[in-house]
Amino acid sequence: MTHPPDAPSSYGPAQSGAYPTAGSWPAYGAPQHGSQPPGAPYGSAPGYGGGPGHGGPPSSGPGYGGPPGGGPGQPHPPGAPRSPRTGLRAWHLLLAGLLALVLGGVAGFAGGFYVLGGGVTASEVQEQRDRIAELERQVSELEEQAAAADDGAADDGTGPDSGTAGDASVRIGVPQGWDETVAASQVWAQALEATGYAAEIVELPDIGVLYAALANGEVDMSFGSWVPSNQEYIDQHGEDLEDLGSWFDEARMGIVVNEDAPITSLAELADHAEEFDGEILGIEAESGLVWLTNEEAVPAYGLEDLTVSNGSTADLLEDVAQAVDAGENVAATFWSPHWALDELPLRFLEDPEAAFGEPESIHAYARDGFSVDQPELAACLTEISLTAEQVNSMVNTALTDAGQGDPAGAQQWLAETPDVVCEALS
């Protein structure tokens, strides 16, 4: 999802009204693309979930919190190396042993050569043999020390593949602009740090780079896989990925109304058009959400007599907040997860014709071999399952006004929602 084209960033000016809009955020990851409607049949909407040239039906859109548009920039370094182990390394010891054997072999060869040539005495030959024996003894001691060091690391759980906290590090990949992913990554990074893991958040310019980084082992895992929107990337890198399961199953787009509105379904909206001033508030005209509204929802529910207005996402949020504050009915294009759903008394209208597609799931994906290296953590992550209310409050709490992960906010959300963390990380 891209930033609104009329805003200098994805976070516009602060909004007025009785309902706070979390500082200066207009909309986290509004489902739009800067130059063409993602999901519309243009077939060249990179960054709209399905990958370059994905296009296709609206369900192929990324939905709700996609990556920003424009030049992707350079990815951050794939993360610092894992914390070095102290003490003897096995490879150091074996290298020393190999060097000793080579030196000993050279000495033995030289001794034999001189014996055959008659240029050395028997005592000198014996001296060379004694030196070789001493070197072999030293090699044996080094091998024993190396074996003991490895056994100790396995016993105390500090080895790099021990599967427990200790010195284990976890690199979490985050595509820029995917706000629910930024929030979730910050939350679980704080949970991991609290139990002894070294968690590192690695920002990446877009979703395509994220999947490549996972497949190449440059990051260990991510909370940002939208299914089925990202299926093309998953199919492309499938052999090098592990699916750790869905942590949210209610990602969606549609039409919201004020909580006390007189209707519950889109099928009723046409008959109540006058009560909503004959208007559905929309965001940018080129957004996938507005495209779905005009091309799918309007004909499916006979909404031709209603006007689907266009404007910036910030304007929509301000208009919705003002209508709610004034006690007026309002209908607006919207998506979930979104922080405003945690701030304003809004609800989605039912969509029996599935004009906006079926709800999507957000999965945690990892590099191949992650569950072998970190079995306890992998098992824990598969247990995560959040409700829409929890995700909206998480996005509202664990992000700064600038849309960055907020460690203090993440810790606060974890303290207020402790049941979302599996026992291994609680």
N, C-alpha and C positions, 0 to 999 in steps of 0.2 A: 504494500500500500504506500502511496506517495504522500508527501506533504501537500497541503492545499496550495495551488499555484499562485494564489494572491497573497500568501503570507511569506515573510522572510524566513520562517522556520516552521516546524510542525507545531509550534506552540505560539498562538497568537496573543493578542492583548487580553487583559483580564476582563471578565464579563460582569455586568451589573445584574441586579435583581436580588431577590430574597434568598435564592438558593446559591450557595457558593459553587464556583466552578474550579475549585482546586488551584488557586493562583492564576497563572496565565496560560493554562492549557486549554485550547479550544476543543481538541478531540484527539484522543490517542489512536493513532493508526487508522484514520478514517479510510474506509474502503474506496479509494479512488486512485487514479493514475494521472500523472501530470499532463499527458498529451492525448490520450485516447481512452475510451472506456474499457478498463480491464474486464475481461470476460466477454466483451462485445466481439462480434465476429470479424475483428480486424486482423487477428492472427499474429500480432507482433507486439505483445505487451510484456516485455521482460520485466521481471520484478513483481508480476502479479500472480505469484504462487506457482503457476504451471510451468514457468521457465520461459526462455526466449521462444517466441513464435508459438506459444501455447494457444492463445486465443480461445476459440471454441465457445461452448456454452457458458453461461454465467457461473455455473457450479465449478468451473475451473479457476475462478478467481481466487485470490489468496485469502481474501477475506480478512477483514477486520484486523487491522494492525500490520499491514504489509510493509515492506521495506521502502525507504524514501526514494524518490525519483532523482534524476540527475546523475552526474558522474559518480561512480561508486567509490572513487578514491582508492587509497592503498590499504590493504588489510593490516591490522596490527600484527606484530610478531606472534608467532604461534605459541608463545609462552616460554617462560624461562625453563631451563632444565630442572628435572626433579632434584630435590635436596640431596647433596652428596652424602654417601655413607662414610663414617669415619672408620679408621683402622685399616687393616690390610685388605686389599682387593684381591680376589682370586686371580684376576688376570695379571696383576702385578707379580704375584707369587709364581704363577706358572711361567711368566716371561723370564723371571730370574732363573727358574729351574732349567728352562730351555737353553738360556745363555750358558748356564753351567755345563750342560751336557755337550753343547757345541765346543766350548773351550776344552773340556775333558777329552772329547773325541780328537780334536786337533793335536792335543798333547800326546795321546796314545798313538796316533798315526805317525807323528814325528819320531816318537821313541822307537817304533817298529822299523821305520825307515833307516834310522841310524844303526840299529842292531844289524839289519841286513847288510848295511854298508861297512859294518865293522868299526864304526866311528864312535861307539859308546860302550861303556862297561856294563856289566850285569847289575851293579849297584845302582847305576843311573836309571836303568830300566825299571828296577823295583821302585825307585823313588817316583817315577812317572805313574806307576800302577797305584801307589799309595795316594797320590794326588787325585787320581780318578775316583778311587774309593771314597775319599773325603768329600769330593764334589757330589757323588751319588747320595751320600748320607745327608748332605745339606739339602739336596732336592727333595728327599723323602720328608725331611722336617718341614720344608716349605709347603709341600702338598698336604701334610697333616694339619698345619695351621690354617690353610685355605679351607679345608673341609670343616674344621671347627668353627671358623668365622661364618660360613654359610649356615651351619646348623644353628648357631646362636641367633642369627637374623631371623630364621624361620620360627624359632621357639618364642622369641619376644615380640613377634608380629611387626617388626620394623622393616622387613624386606620389601622391595619395590612391588612385588606381586603378592603380598601377604593377604590382601583382601580386607584388611582392617585399617583403622585410622593410622595411628603411629605417625610415620613420616609420609604417608601416602598423599599424593597431590591429585587433584581433579581439575582439569581445564574445561570450563563451561563456555561453549561458543554461543554468541549472541548476535543475530543480525540487527544492524542499526535500524531504528524506527519501529520495531515490532514491540510495542509497549508492554503487552501482556507477557512476552518472553523476557524482556528486560526485568520486569518486576519479579517474575517467577525465578529467574536466575539469581537475582539478588537475595531473595528469600531463602532459597536452598543453599546458596553459598554461605549465608550466615548460619544455617542449621549445620552444615558440614564443618565449618570452622569451630563451632561450639563443641563438637565431638572429636576434635583432634585432626581433622583433615586439613590439608593446605589447599583451599579452593581459590582458583584464579579465573576471573571472568575475562574472556578474550572477545573483544568486539570485532565484528566482521562486516564488510560493507553491504552485503546483501545475502539473500537466502541461497543463491547458487554457490557462492563462496563458502557458506557454512557447510553445505553437503560435501563439497570437495575437501574441506578441512577435516571433516569427520572421516571420510573415506581414506584420507592420507595419514590419519593418526595425528594431525596437528592440534586437534582438540579431542577431548575424551567424550564429551556428551553435549547435548543441547535440549532445551525445553521448547524449541520453536518449530516443530514439524506439524504442519496442518495437513490433515488427511480428510478427503482425497485431493485437496488442492495441490499438494506437493508431490503427488504420486509420480510425476515424471522424473523428478530428482531421485526419489526413492528407488524407482526401477533402474535408473542409470547407475546408481552406486550400491545397489542392494547387497551384493556379495561382501561389501566392506562395511556394512552397517548392522547394528543390532537394534531392534525395536523394543524399548523398555515399557511400552504400553501407553495408553491414553491417560492424561491427567485432567482433561476437561472435555466433555462431550456435548456442550451446548453452544458452541460458537455459531452465530447465525446473523442474518440480515433480515430486515423487514420494516414494518410500519409500527411505530409506537404511538400510544395515546396517553393522555393523563389518566391517572389511576382511577378516578371516579367518572370516566367517560361512559356514555350510555350504551356502548357496544363492546363486544368481545371478539368479533371476527371481521376479517376483511370482507366477507360476504355481506355484512350489514352496512358497510361504509357508504355505499351508493345511496341507500335509502335515508341516510342521516347526513347527507352532504351539507345541508344548510346549517346544521349544528356545528360544523367545523369550518364555516365560512367558505365552503366550496373549495378548500385548498389543502394540499398535502405539502408541507414544508420539505424542501429538498436541499441537498448540498450541491457541490459543483456539478455542472451539466455533464462533464466528461467522466464522472465517476461511474464505477460499475454498479453502485447502489441505485443511482438515478436511472441508469440504463435498464436495470431489472424492473424498476417501478414502471417506467413508460412502456417497455416492450413486453413485459410478462404480466405484471400485476394489474395494470389498467385494463387490458382486454380480458383477462381471466375473471375479473370481478365487475366488469361494466362500469369502470370509474371514469369514463370519458367526459363526464360533466364536471369533474373536479380538475383543478389546475395543479400541476406538479411544479412548484416554484423552484428556482435555482438560486444559489448564493454560496458564500463561503461557509465552511463548517462552523466557524466562530459565530457567524450571523445566525445560523440555525440554532445553536445552543442558546444564544441570547434570546431569540424569539420564543423558544420553547420555555425557557425559565420565566420570561415575562408573562406568558399565557398561563402557566401554572400558578404563578404568584397572584394573577388577577382572577383566578377561579374560572378561567375560560377553557373550553374544549380545544384541543390541539391534536393534529395528526402530523407525524414527521417521519421521514426516512431515518433509520437508525441501525445500529449493529451492536453485537455483543461478542466479547467483553468490551465494556466502555465504562470509564470512571463515572460518567454522569448518571448512569443507571444506579449508582450507589448514592448519588446526591439528590436526584429528583424523583418524585413519585410518578414513575412512568411504567408502562407495561406493553409488551408486544401484542398486537392483534393476531389471532389465530390465522393460519394460512393453509386452509384445507386443500387448496389446489397446488400447493408447493410451488407457488410462483417464484419465490426467492430461494428455491432449492432446499435440500435437506440440511439439517444441522451438521456441522463438521466437528471433528475431534482434533485436539492438540496433543501430540505425542512427544514423549522424550525419546530421542534416538541417541545411540552411542556408536563409537568406533567398534569395529570387529575385535573381539577378544576382551572387551571391557568386562563382561560378566564373569570371565575366567579370572581376570586380574583382580576384580573387586566384587566378588560374589555377594557379600553381605549388603553392600551399597546398591548393587543392581537389583537385588531382591526387594530392598526397601523402596526404591524408586518406582517399581511396578505397582506398589500399593497406593500411590498418590491418586486421589480422585477428588476434585473440587467442584463445588456447585457454582452456578452463575453469580450468586450473591457473594461467595467467597472470592472469586476471581475479580469481580468488580471492586470489592473493597481492597483487595491486594494491590491492584493497579492504582487505586486512589491513595494508598498508604505508602507503598514501597518505591515510589518514584518521586523525584524532586520536581519542582516547577519547570525545570529545564528538560524533563523527560529522562533523566539519568537515574540509575539505581541508587536508592537511598538506604545505606546500611542501617541507620538508626530506625528509619521507617519500617524496614524489613523485620528488624528485631521486635519492634512494637507489634507488627501484625502477627508474628509468630507467638508472641506472648498472649495476644487476644484470641488466637485460633490454634491452640496447642494440639487439638485432635487431628490436624492434617498431617502431622509428622509421625512417621512410623516409629515403632518402639526403639529401633536401633539408633535413631537420630534424636530421640526425645531426651 
